Each structure stands twice: as C-alpha cells, then as structure tokens.
Amino acid sequence: MASLGDIGVSALINIITAFAFLLAFALLRIQPINDRVYFPKWYIIGARTSPTHNNFVAKFVNLNFKTYLTFLNWMPQTMRMKEPEIIEHAGLDSAAFLRIYLLGLKIFGPAAIVAFLVLIPVNVSGGMLFFLSKELVISDIDKLSISNVQPKSPKFFAHILMMYLFTFWACYMLYKEYDVIASMRLNFLASKSRRAEQFTVLVRNVPHVPDQSVSDTVKCFFKKNHSTHYLCHQTVYNANKYARAVRKRQKLQNSLDYNMLKFERHPEKRPTRKTGFLGLWGKKVDTIENYQQKIKELDEKLTMEHQKILKDPKRIMPAAFVSFNSRWGAAVCAQTQQSKNPILWLTEWAPEPHDVYWKNLAIPFVSLSIRKLIISLAVFALVFFYIIPIAFVQSLANLEGLEKVVPFLRPVIEWSFIKSFLQGFLPGLALKIFLWLLPGILMTLSKIEGHVAFSVLERSTAAKYYFFMLVNVFLGSIATGTAIQQLQSFLHQSPTQIPRTIGVSIPMKATFFITYIMVDGWAGMAGEILRLKPLIMFHLKNMVLVKTERDRLKAMNPKSIDFPEAIPSLQLYFLMGAVYAVVTPILLPFILIFFAFAYFVYRHQVINVYNQRYESAAAFWPHVHHRILASLLISQLLLLGLLSTKKAASSTPLLAVLPILTLSFHQFCKNRFEPAFRKYPLEEAVEKDTQDEACEPEIDMKPYLCEAYLHPVLHSIEEFELFELGVDHNRAHIPSQLATEPISGSHVNEQENKVSSKMHHLEVVVEQSESVSTHNHKTLSLNVDVMHH
C-alpha cells in the first residue's frame, strides 16, 4: 500500500520527467532539422516550407540565439486559435475530441471543491482505521477515504448527498455538451459544400440474378425504385491482390527515380548493385536497367490482374456505391428498407472516400456474423488472459501484503527509497507497458471483424479497448489488488468478516490509480508533445530510406489522432473520477491536472501535428456520452455495495433510486440527440439541395460521382500515393466547375472505360520511366541531405 511518502516520490519523479520532456520539446522544436517533425500539418496543407539557409550548420541548428530566450512562446500560441478556426483547420472530429477534456474539467472541478470542503473533513473525523490498523494494511492517505467512517454512522448521509449532487451536475453538463455537439454537427454538415458521401449510399447483399451482372442488377433495381433520383453507381471490385502489386511497384519506381536522379548528378558513374539479398552478394548489374526490367515485368502482371478484376465475375462483389442527384434521394435510400426481404439490398450511408477501408469491401456479407462471433470470443479470451499481468502489477503495488505472506521478500525492499519507487512509480509504469501493444491487437481484430470504414474500425477498437480497461485496469486492479493487499487478513478471519474487509479495502485502491494517473497522464502527456519516437524514426528514415521527396513525405506523415487508444484511456479517467469523487476525493486534483495538461498538449498537436485521415463529423460523441454515463452507474453501484458492507441500512435505500434516474436520463438523451448522429434529417437535405440549386443550377455531378468511389488502386500511381497518405483531401469535394454534357452509353461500359483510361495512364507513366532521357523529374527531387550523409 503506497503511503503519502510513496505518492510524493512518484509525483517528484513524474514532475521531473514531464518537465524534462517539455524542456526538450521547447528546444527541439526550434531547430530547423526538426521542423517537419513538429509542424507536419502545415507542410501537408502547403502553408509551410523547409527553412533555407546559406550556412551549412544553420540547416541543422538554430543559430539565432534570441529565439532561445523565447522558446516557451509556443504555450500562449497554442491557445490563440479559436474553436471555429480549429474546425476549419483540423475538422470537427478534432474540435469535439478537445471538448472531452474541457468536459472533464467542468464536471470534476466543482466536484473537487465540494468534496474537499465537505467529504474529506467527514472522512478524517471517522477514526475507523485506527482500530483496524493491526488487522489490515493501511496508509495515512486512506484516512481521507470513506473507509475511515465508522459502520452505521449517520455521516454516510453526506456521501449520499454528494453522490446525488455529483450525478445531477454531471448529467447537466453532459446534456449541455451533447446539445452543443449535436448542433455543431448539423451546422458542420450544412456548411459543407457538395461532397461525394452526401449523395452516395453503400448497398450490400445485392441478390444474384441469373444471366445478369451485378452492375446491371443494381442499375435495374434503382432505376425502377428510385427513378427520379438515381444517378449512377460504382460496383465494388476485389482488388486486394492488385493493390499489393501496385504497392510493390511504387517501391520499385521510387528506387528507380532515386538512381536516375543520382546518375544525372554524377553522369560519369552509372549506379550498379548486386542482385542478392539487400544487394550484399550476387551478380553485379546496372541498377537503372535492373529496376526498369523489374517494373516492366510487374506491369505485365498488373495488366493481367487488371483484366481479371474487370471481367472475372468472382472479382465483382455483391455490393455497390450508388449515387443520387440530390441529398434528399440519398437520405431516403440510406434510411429506408429497400426490399420485402430485409436481408437483401441493405443500404447505409457511404463513408467519405478517404474513410473507406477498401480491403473489407471484398468480404462476403454472409461471413460477417460469423466473424463477429469469433472476434467476440477472441476479445473475451484476451481480456481474461491479461488478468495475469494485471495481478503481477498489483503485487508490486502491495508489497506489505506480500511481506506478511512471503517473509523472504523483506530484505529485497528494506531500503526506503527502493520501497517508495516500487510502490509509488513502478506499478503505474508496468501497467502502461502492458497496455502498449493492446490497441494494435484490438485494431487487427476489428479489421478481421469486417468493418468497411476507418472511422467505424476505430470506434469498434475503442469499444473493445474500453471494455478491456474497465474489466482489467479498473475492476481487475481493484479485485486482484484487494485480494493481494489483504491476503493475510483473508486467511485469518471468518468468512462473515470478508465483506467488511472488502468494503474497507476498495477505497484504498485510489493510491494505485493516483500513481497510474501521474505516469500516464502527466509524464505520458509530456511524452506525447515531445514526439520522441516520430522524431527518431524521421531522422533514421532520412538517413537510411529517404531517397526522393515522396519518401520524405511518407517519413513525415504524422497520421491522425489515435482515437482507438486516446478516447478509451480518456474515458478511464472519467470512470476513476466518478467512482472516487465520493469514495476517496483526494484523487480528484490529480485527474484535474491531467485534464488541463492533456487539453493543452492535444490542442497543440491538433493545430500543428495531426492530419486527420477522415472526417466523421464527431460521430464518436454518442459513444463518449454513453460511457461517461456508464461510469456514473458503476460509481453508484459500487457506493451502494460499499455502504451495504458498512451496515448503513438506514441510508443505503436512498441511493437505490439514483441508478434509475441515471438510466432515464440516458434514454432521454438517446431519443433527443442520437438521431442527429445516426440519420440525416430530410428537412435539412431538402434545404441544402435548394440552396445548391439556387447557387449552381446547371451543375452535373455525374462525371465526378461515377469515379469518386472507384477503388483508389485503379487510379494513377501519384493519386494512389496521395490517397493513402491522406494528403489529397480535395478528392472528396465535388468541384464547382464540371462539364454539363450528359454522359451517354451503358453504365457498365462507361465504368470499364474509366478504369481502362486510368490503367492506360498508369501504363503511359511506366513507358515514360523506361527512358532516361525522357523521364519527368518535375515532381521529384533528390534528397540532398541524404546525399551529404
């Protein structure tokens, strides 16, 4: 059991670590060589370019010593951008994510003030733990918890009143926030110009019709049932094998570009390489000719695979992206049942093109239920497998409890500093390490599950991760920690006394969560803004892998906010705060520091670093709202059980009505706000269509929509690379200037011609790369810094 001294040691270690990280960040961010690491967002949108200096040393080190005197100016700069500007700059998803941290401050700030003024004096005056200090492992910090209150004491009315006040205040803040986010979402959707996903529906489980292709079946069905609004459609191809070959060709082309540029700089020496593994052995060949030959052979395979995609019925999935000439038509189709057979012609809103996870579109619809069942069992097994390392972590946090059962451990931890380190810092760090690999594993399971959008994949992963955090990190830590901590007491007392021991022990687990908050929420957040891993990887790639400007762009790619890990971890803080706000209020200041510091850090990252791959218009908010309410329910039920162990029979029934009120509030919010996140109001659709028709009455969207949901691998190499990096955001936006001539001919032939034209463009690029003299270098540049190294 960590004492006040152990908590102090942990706080000192984490504060020093966080300060060191912040100081390192402040100095590293002003160095020219690190500019692309700490400001990649501005490079991607084209608002920033690499610093240019005549002095060679100045390319790497900032020689302007005045800037070192103002190296902390990034702190006020972070707060200057207003929320509407953040939405315009980074999207509504990022702005809504930041509001979660502000919500935590709004909920727990007033709660901490009331708890410190009322509950802590009540708990300190209880005196219960003085009589149990010989039976149980107790520290000074536990005297501030509800465990210190005598059984049957009328003081428990103060805790019940506090739980009522906290619940009402939290629900009030949740209602206001849900209302604001829902309004922001509708305004955001209304303010957006024409985009492909506004007019497109994903149709799955298209029935098989004999002697008719999937494309013809889709066309006939929607021309018949949506005759006035159906515009065009794009069938879904199984192009996964083709995509792997295209990625391989990208690597070969990039290597060829580098060697050709290298040869141009030094024409007296033609580059050569060995054909063996990593060029270490084998026959020596001309590098340029070798890569040209490999690309030529691969292009022949690509051409054959391309023909199979178009002509092999097995490569065409029973699904399609169907586009309409109005938002109203798309809304009606997406939100209604299309067939008398409810498992055929299933429709849903299409994700935006950058949000589509193309690999899973090739999964047959009938296998999705089986996949979900298998993954559910796998997640269940994974959750309970992790109980073993969680129990190990708890053993570190409760060394006194183990000492009583296993006395030979005493010499190992007899030094006070080592004991403080093991109890105050190591448990939180060990838990953080055990959780490090988990999000990647859960994301893989979600992909196997079959979701077709990155946003849905991330929300599914976040749900799994939250379930894991709830069962293992929170409930598992309490259960295993209590068992280990009070093992001696359990072994030498009658079974009737065990509930009393558990009721006293659960509030004491606040010390473990305090250490976890300091490691993860203080030092961890400082590590987030330092970006040590991306910094190291960027410079390693620059020295070893970066050959062209495309490579540099990939090395710099900052990706998006890690929603699958960040949101569940954030919800764990709401859970800890809700449970311990009444039970052990001393934990609240540590949580408030986390929310304030994390808001500050992520605001900086959203503005300068993260480049969101997709925009879901805050579609994750209902999940956040539901899990915060679940935290309130868990806190109420735990307090109810805790009071029952305290024999507070007269006061406990007063708490029983609170979960019912919370569930009623949840149902009200679900009916009031959730439709804004699940459906698109027809009234809004008609109004937006009317506005567009008044502004641009003659625009024809068909040429764009017919191609918007073409598999990106069937576009040119350059477009595909930008699509994968999430750089070419304008592809999702329908240009205002489009050809107005109607497109004639069969839709199937039209789509095949479009794919063929894209493939022809690819082949032209390949033919151009075969000649050194005619190769186009306009979009490529040699990495001079790498050449110097």
N, C-alpha and C positions, 0 to 999 in steps of 0.2 A: 504494500500500500504506500503510494507516494505521499510524502509529507510536504509541509509548506516549504521546507528547505529543498526537497527534490524538485518541486514545481519551480522554485526560484532558480535552481541550476539549469533546468530545462529552458526557462524563459531567457536566462542570460545567454545560453548557447544559441538559441534561435534568434534572439535580437541581434547578436553579433553577426551571425550568419546572414540574416536579412540585410543588415547594414552593409556588410562587405559586398553582397551581391548588388545592392543599389549603387554603391560607390563604383564598383567595377563597371556597371552598366552606364553610369553617367560619364565615365572616362572613355569607354569603348565606343559609345555611340557617336562621338565627335571625331573619330578617326576616319579618314577617307576610305581606307581599305575595308571598313565595316559598314559603309553607307548602305549597301544593298541588303545587309542583314537586318538592320534596324529601321529601314524605311522602304521595304519592298512594295508596299501598297501603292506608293506614289510612283514608283518605277513602272508598275504594271499599268496604271491608268495614264502614263505618259506625262505626268506632271513633274518629274524629276529625272535628271540625267547624272551620269557618273561625274564626280568632280575632276576638273582638268587642272594640271599644274605643270609648270615648266621644270621645276625641281624634281628630280627622281625620288628623293626622300619624301617629299611632300605628297606623293601619290599614296604613301602608306601611313604617314604620321602627320597629325595636325601640328604645323609649326607656328600657328597663330596663338601665342600664349595668352592673349586676352580672353579667348574662349574658355580657357581652363578656370578663369575666375567666375565665369557664369555658367559652369557646366550643369548646374541644377535648374536652369531655366526651363527644362522640359516639364517640370512639375506644374507650373501655372499654365503653360501652353496646352497641357492635356485637358484642362477644364474650360478652355475658351470656346471650343466648338459646341454650339447649342444642339439640342436633340433633333430639330428638323434638319440641321446640316449633317448630323450623323446619319440620319435616314437617307438623305440624298447621297452621301459619300459612301456609306457602307451597307445600307439596306435596313429594312425593318427588323429582320432577324437579329442583327447585331444590336440595334437600339433596344429591342424587347429583352434581349439577354442581359444588357446592362441594368435594366429596370428591376430585374430579380434581386440584385444586390441592394438597390435602394429600398425595395420592399422589405428586405431583411432588416435594414436599419430602422425603417418606420415601425415594424412590428416589435422588435426586441429592444429598441431604445427606451420607449416609455415603460415597457415591462421591467427592464432592469432598474429603472429609477424607483418604481413602486416596490419591487422585490427587496431592494436594499434598504428602503425606508421602513418596510413592514415585516417581511418574512425573515430576514436574517436576524433582527433582534428577537423575534419569536423563537427561532431555532436555537440561538445561543443560550437563551434562558431556560431551555428544556432540561438539560442535565442528565439525560438518559444514558449517554455514552460513558459517563463517569462510572456508572455501576457495571457496565459491560466490558470495560477495558481489559479485564483479566480473561474474559472468555473469547473475545473477538479481536481481530487485527484492526486497530483504529488509529487514525492520524488526526492532527489538530484541525485539518480542513473539514473533516466530517462533522465537527461540532457546529458548522454553519448550515448543515443539511437538515432535512425533516427527520432523519434518523435520531437526532438528539432530542426529539419531543417524546414525552412520556406517553405510554398507551392510555387510551380512554381520556386523553387530555382535551379540554374544550378549545385549546389552541388550534386544533385542526380546522376549526371553522375559518380561521384566517387563510389557510391553504386552499380550502374550497372556494372561498370568496375570490382569492387571487386567480384560481383556475377559471372561474366564471368571467372575471374581468379580462383576463388574457384571451380567452376564447372569443368573447364578443369583440374585443379590439382587433384581433387577428382577422375575424370574419369581415368586419367593417373595412379593414384595409384591403383584404382580398377582393371584396365586392367592388370597391372603387378602382382597384388596379385592373380587374377583369373588364370593367366598363371602359376604362381608358384604352386598354389594348385592343378590345373589340372595335372601338371607334377608330383607332389608328389603323387597324387592318382594313376596315371598309374604306376609309379615306385613301389609304395607300393603293388599294385595288382600283378605286375610282380615278385616282390621279394618273395611273399608269397609261401610257399610250398603247396602241394596238400591239399585242404580243400573242405569240402563237398559242400558248396554253389557254388563253381566254376564249379561243374559238375551236378548240380541239378536245376530243374525247377519246380515251383509250377503250377499245372494245375487245373483250376477251371471250374465249369459248365460242368462237364462230362455228356453227354447225357445218358438218360436211355434206355437200350436195353433189351427188354423182354427176360426172361429166361437166363439172364446173369448178373453176379455180377459186381460191379463197378471195382473190381480188374481185372477181365477178360476183361472187356471193355477197360480199359486203356492199358492192355498188348497187346491186339489185334491191337488197333489203332497205338501204337508207334512201334510195330514190323513191321507193314505194311508200315508206313510213315517215320520211322527213323530206318530202319532195320540194317544199318551198325553201328549205334552209340548208339542205345538204350541198356541199361544195366540192369536196374531193376527199381522197383518203390515201394513206400510205400503209401498205402491208408490212408486217414485221418479218424480217429475214433472220435466220440463224447464221450470223456472220462471225461467230466467236473464233472459229479456226482462221478465217480470213483476217480477223483483227490481230491475231498473234503473228501472222506472217507480215502484216503491214508494220507492226512494231519492230520486227526483226529488220525489215527493210529500212526503217528510219535510222536504226543504229548503223547499218552499213553505209547509208547515204551520208550520215554525219561524219563518219570516219573518212569517206572519200572526199567530202568537202574540205576537211582539215588538211589532208595530204596534198590536195590540189592547190590550196592556198599556200601551204608550206613550200611547194615546188615553185610557185610563182615568185615567192620572196627570194628563193635560192635556186634559180634555174640551172646552175652549174652542177647541182647534186640532186639526182632523181631519187625519191624515197624508196627504200626496199624493206622487206620484212620476211620473216621465216613463217612457214605455213603451219608449224606445230603449235602446241598449246601455249597461249599468250605470247606467241612469237619467240619462244625460248629455244626451239630447235626445229629441225625440218629443212626442207628445200627453201633457198632464198629466192624470192620473186619480186617483181616490180609491184609496189604497193598499190599504185593507182590502177594499173591494169587488173590486178587481182580483185580489188573491190568492184571494179566495173564488171568483171566477169561474174562475180557472185550476185551482183544486183540484177544482171541480165537473166541469170538462171532463176533467181527468185521471182522476177517479173513474169516469167513464163508460167510459173506455178500460180502466181496471183491471178493471171488471166484465166487459167483453167478453173480456179476456185471461184472466181467471179461469175463465170458462166454457170457453174453449178448452183450458185446462190439464186440466180435468176430463173433457171429452168428446172431445177430439181424440186418437185413438189414437197419433198421431205424437208427442204431448207426454208420453206414458207410456213410460218406458224399460223395457227388459227386465231390470229389477233391482228388488229389494225388500229392506226391512229386516224380517226375520222374528223374532218374539219368542216365547219359550218360558216355560212356567210354572216352570222350575227352571234353576239354573245347570248342572246335570248335562246336561239336554236340550240347552242351547245349546252346551256344550262338545263333546258327541258330534257335533252337526251341524257345528260350525265346523271340527272336526279330522278329518273323515272324507270319503270320496268319496261323492257322492250319486247318481251315475248311472253306468251302464256306459259311457256316452260321457264321457270325462274332461274334455272342454271345455265341457260343459253343467252347469248347476246348480252353479256354482263358489261355494263358501262360505268366508267368513273372518269373524273376529271383527269386529263393528261398532265403529267408533270411538265414543267418547262424543259426545253431540250437539254439544258445543261444538268438537269436534275435526274434524267433518265439513267437508270443502271441497265445498260443495254444487254449485258450478259444474261440477266434473269428473264428477259423477254422470251428467250428460247425455251424456257421451262414449260412443259405441258401443264395446262391448268389442273388436270385431274390429279397430278402428283403433289400439288401444293398442300393439301390437307395432310397427306402422309408425311411430308417434310416437316410441317408444323408440329405434328405429334412427336416425331423423332427428336426434333430440336428441343421441344419442351422437356422431354425425358433427359436429354443431354444436359440442359441447363440445371435441372433438378439435381442430377448427379454431381455436376460441377460445384454447385452451391454447397452441398454437404461434404464434398471432398475437401473443400477449403476450411472446414471446421478444424482440421488437424493443425495447419499452421496458425490459425487464429488462437487455438488453445496454447500453442507454444508462445505466441506473443503475450498472452495473458500471464503465462508463467513468469515472464520477465518482469511484468508489472506488479507481481505479488510475491516478492522474494521472501518476505516474512512468513507468509503462509506455507511456502515450501520448506522453509527452515525448520518449522515445527514438526513437519512430517519426515523430512530428509535432513537430519542434522549435519551430515558431512559437507553440505554446501556452505556452511557458515564461514570457514576460512577463506573461501574464494571471494566473498563480498564483505569481509570485515572492515575494509577501508571505507571511510565515509564518502569520499568523493566518488569512488567506483560504484558504491551503492546508489548514490544520488544519480549518477549518469545512467546506470542500468534501469532505474525505476522512472526517472524523470524525462529521459530523452530516447533511449533505445526502443521502448515499446512502440512509440509513435512512428519512429523511423522504420522499424521492422515491418509494421503493418503497411506503411507506404510502399515498401519494396515488394511485399507480397501482392499488392494490388496493381503493380506496374504493368504486368503482362495481361491482366484480365480484360481490359477493353478490346484489345486486338483479338483475343479469343472469341469474345462475345460478338464482335463485328463479323467475324468469319461465320459463326453460327447463324447470324441474321441473314447473311448473303445466301447461305445454303437454304434458308427458310423460303426464299423466293421473292422477296420484295423487289419492285421494279423502279423504285426511286431512291436516290441517295438520302433525301430527307426522311423518307419512311424507314430506310435502313438505320439511320442514326436514331430515330425515335424508338425503334424496336430495340436497338442495342442499349439505349439509355434506360428503357424499361427493365431489361434483364439486369443491367448493372445496378439499378436502384434496388431491385429485389435482392440481389446479392448483398448490397451494402446494408439493407435492412436486416436480413437474416443473419449474416455473418459478422459484419463490422459492428452493428449495434446490438441486436438481440443476442448474437453469439458471444460477443465480448462480455455482455452482462452475465449470461448464463455460465460460460466457462470461467470467467474471472471470479464470479461469486463462489463457484464450486472450489476453485483452487485456493482462493483467498481465505475461505473459512473452512478448509478441509478438516483441520484439527477439531474445530467446533462440531462439524457434522459427524465426525467419528465418535465423539464422546458425549453426545446428547441424545435424549429420547426423540423419536420421530415426531412427537407432537410439538417440539420446540423448533423444528426446521423451518416452518413458515415464518416464525418470528425472526429467525436468523436471516432469511432471505429478504424480508421486509426491511431489516436494518441495513443489509449489505448493498442492495441495489443502488441506493443514492450515493454510496461511496464510490461507485464506478465513475463518477464525474471526474475524478483525478486522472484516470486513464484518458478520457476524452479531452481533457484540458491539454495533456501532452500531445495528443494527436492533432488538436487544432493548432497548436504552436508549430509543430513540424510541418503540417500540410498547409495550413492557412497563412502562416507568417513567412517562414523560410521558403516554403513552396511557392508562394506568390512572388517573392523576390526572385526566385529562380526562373519563374515564368517570364518576367520582364527582361532578365539578363539574356535569355535565349542561348545558353551556353552550348547545348547540343547543336542547334542550327548554325551557330557561329563556327563551331569546329568543323561541321560537315561541309559548310560552304567553302571554307578555305582548303579543306582536303580535296574536295571536288575540283576547285580551281587549280590546284597543283597537279592533280593526277588525271581527272576525267574531262575537264572542260577543254574543248577544242575549238568550238565556234560560239557565236552569240546565242544560238539556240540552246547549247549546253549551259551557258551562263544563266539563261532564263530559267532552265529547269533546276539548276543548283540553287537559285534564289527563291524558287517557288515557296511562298510561306504557307500555302494551304489555307484552310478555314479554321474557325473556332472549333475546338474539339468538343462538340455538343455531346456525343455519347459518353464522355467522361466528365466534362465540366458540369453539366446540368445535374446528373445523379449525385456527384460529390457535393454540389451546392445544396441539393435537397437533404442530404445527410445533415448539414449544418442546421437547416430548419428543424429537422427531427430532434437533434440533440438539444437545440434551444427550447423547443416546445416541451420536451419531456422534463428537462432540468430547470426550466424557468420557475417552477413551483417547488420542485423536489430539492435541488441544490443550486440556488440562484447565483452562486459565486462563479459559475461557468459563463454567465451571460456577457461580462465585459470582454472575455477572450473572443467570443463569437462576434461581438460588435466591432472589435478591432479587425477581425478577418473581413467582415462585410465592407467596411470602409476602405481598407487597404486593397482588397480584391477589386472593388469598383474602380478605384483609381488606376490600378495596373491594367485591367481589361479595357478601360477607356482608352488608354494609350495604345494598347495593342490593336484595338478595333480601328483607330484612326490611322495608325502608321504601318501596321504589320499585316493583319489578316486580310485575305482576299476571298470572300465567300464564293464558293463554287456555285451555289444555287440560292434562290430567294423563295422561301415558303410563306412569306408574309406573316411571321410569328405563329405558324401552325402548331408549334410545340407548346404554346402557352396553356391550353387546357390540361395537358399532362402535368405541367408545373403546378397549376392550381389544384388539381386532384390530389397530388402527392403531399402538398402542404396541408390540405385538409386531412389526409390520412395521418400525417404527423400529429395533428391535433387530436384525432381519435385515439391514436396509440398513447399519447400523453394522458388523456382522460382515463383510459382503461388501466394503465399502469398505476396511476394515482388511486383509482378505485380499488385495485388489488392491494396496493401498499397500505391504504387505510384499513382494509379488512384485516391485515396482519397486525395492525396497531389496535385492534379491538375498538375502533371508533364507530360503534354501531349506531349511535345517535346522529352522527354527522354524515356517514357514508351514503345513506339513501338520497341525500340532497344532490349528490354528484351523479346519480344514475340517469337523470333526465338530460344531462349535458350532451352525451353522445347522440341522443335522439334529435336534439336541436341542431347539432352539427350536421347530421345526415340530411335533415330537412333543408338546411342552408345549401348543402351540396346539390341537392336535387333542384332547388330553385335556380341556382347559378347555371346548372347544366341546361335547364329549359330556357333560361333567359339569354345566355350568351353563346353557348356552344354551337348553335346553328350557324353563327357567323363564321365559324372555323371549319364547318363541315359542308356547307352549301353556299350557293351564290344566289342571293335574292333576285327573283325575276324583275322586280321593280327597279333594282339597281342596273340590271342588264339592259332593260329597255331604255332607261335614261341615258346610259353610256352609249348605246347604239345610236340613239337620236342625236347626241352631241357629235359623234363621229360623222354621221351622215350629213349634218349641217356644215361641218368643217371641211370634209373631203368627200363630197357626194359621188365622185366618179372613180374612186379608187377600186382597183381589182386586186383582191388579196390572194387569188387562186395561184398565181405563179409562185408566190412565196410559201404559202401553206402546203402546197404539194411537195415541197422539198424540205420544209422545216424539220420534219421528223424522219427524214432519211437517215439511216444508220450512219454515224459520223465517219466510220471507217471507209465508207464509199465516197467520201469527199476527197479532195486533193490532200496530199501529204501535209502541206502547210496548214490547211484548215483543220485537219485532224489533230495536229500537234497543239495548235492554239485551243482547240475544243477541250482536249484532255487537261491542259494547264488551267482552263477556266479564264483565259485572257480575252477571248473574243466574245465579250458579252453582247455585242450588238446583233449577234445572230438571232437572239430571241426576240428582237424588236422588229416589227414589220415596218420596212421603210415607207415613208410617206409618198415617195415617187415610185410608182410601179407602172408597168405597161398596162394599158387599159383594153388591149385587144383580147377578145375571148380566145381560149385555148380549145382547139377542135381535136377530134380524133378520139380513139379509145383511150380510156384512162390507164389501162394496163400497158398499152404500148407507150403512152406518154411517160409513165413512170420508168419503164425499161430504158427509154431513150435518155431520160435524165441520168439514170445510173450509168448507162453506157457513156454518156458525154463526160461524166465525172471520171470514169475509168480511162477514157481517151485522154483526158487532161493529165492523168497520172502517167500514162504511157509516154506522152509528149515530154513530160519532165524527165522521165527516165532516159529517153533518147537524147535529150539535151545534155544529160550528165555523162554520156559516153564520149563526148569530145571535149578535150581540154581547152581547145581554142574557142569554143562557143559556149562554154559554161557560164552561167549567170551568177555573178558574185554580188549582186546589188543587195540581197537580203542577208548576206553572210559577212562576217568579219573575223579575222584571226585574233585569237586571244593573245595579245602582245605580252601581257603579264606572264602568262604561262610559258611563252617562248623564252622570256628572260630567265625564268626559273630553270 
